[in-house]
Amino acid sequence: MRCAVVVFPGSNCDRDAYHVLKNVFCLDSHYVFHEESFSPDEFDLIVLPGGFSFGDYLRAGAIARFSPVMESVRRAAELGKFVLGICNGFQILTESGLLPGALLRNRNLKFICRDVYVRVTNNRTAFTCSLQLGEVLRLPIAHGEGRYFVPSDRLKVEQIVFQYCDEHGTVTDEANPNGSILNIAGIINERGNVLGMMPHPERCCEEILGNTDGRKIFESLIAYFSWRKEHAAD
Amino acid sequence: MRKMYRVRVQILPKEGVFDPQGYTVRGALEKLGFDGVKEVRLGKLIEILMEAEDESHVRTLVSAMCDRLLANPIVETYRLLDVEEVP
């Protein structure tokens, strides 16, 4: 599985993502600068990492979506390649229209940096196939603009992949850190190959960091990818 | 000949989209005794200095800027407040 981590000016989770892909999961991983282009079949997974691309000026992700690399990302997504947008990467995906909706200022107007619980609401995706339906993950969030909003006719229920919940998996308003509609923490496109999420799975993949819940998302992708490869060979 | 214009664009959160900044400011105004304030919406004001053929050309260009970049139509509305020719 060949992976790309896109680096925008202001990305600050690019190295974490690259480290996890390359050193934790031993995948063939590469940085791609925002001014570069790549052919649609060059990478199997493209990660848009967290950070503050272009200073989050105007709106988070609003300027990054016009980076030349995003045309390559769009074409790869059209070809069915996996795209994972984490935090600022999620914001860039909504701004670029690869995912529906928008991410707004947190309802308490604060930058929130802490662990939250999310519930796996859909495990029939490439990103969650190794997880149980309803499984609870503890993942870190670090964002000021994570309040997901979408008009009701623009998102299907099965596109909701992760929802903020309490430690027992109950989706409550108290467990909603930023005021996202329906406690949404992560969504997928209809085709099932582009996922955006506000929590940071790349920050919790190693024992030394005290939490390995993020591993399961990457493990799902790797498992799905090898299954599909074998299946295609049949 | 192209002329110089100063344009002001207002961007506001859409009706129905919760605006926590406006909500907080309204609460602060209420505490100061301005009890008649029912709603406050906080947005952005963007001032652009630009060249164009004429005023209608300015309006076309600025609308395109708003549609493509300056506003997010899912959550925001925009309005061209004024176009002023700069000598």
Boltz contact constraints between the chains, C-beta under 6 A:
constraints:
  - contact:
      token1: [A, 59]
      token2: [B, 72]
      max_distance: 6.0
  - contact:
      token1: [A, 102]
      token2: [B, 72]
      max_distance: 6.0
  - contact:
      token1: [A, 102]
      token2: [B, 74]
      max_distance: 6.0
  - contact:
      token1: [A, 102]
      token2: [B, 75]
      max_distance: 6.0
  - contact:
      token1: [A, 107]
      token2: [B, 20]
      max_distance: 6.0
  - contact:
      token1: [A, 109]
      token2: [B, 20]
      max_distance: 6.0
  - contact:
      token1: [A, 149]
      token2: [B, 75]
      max_distance: 6.0
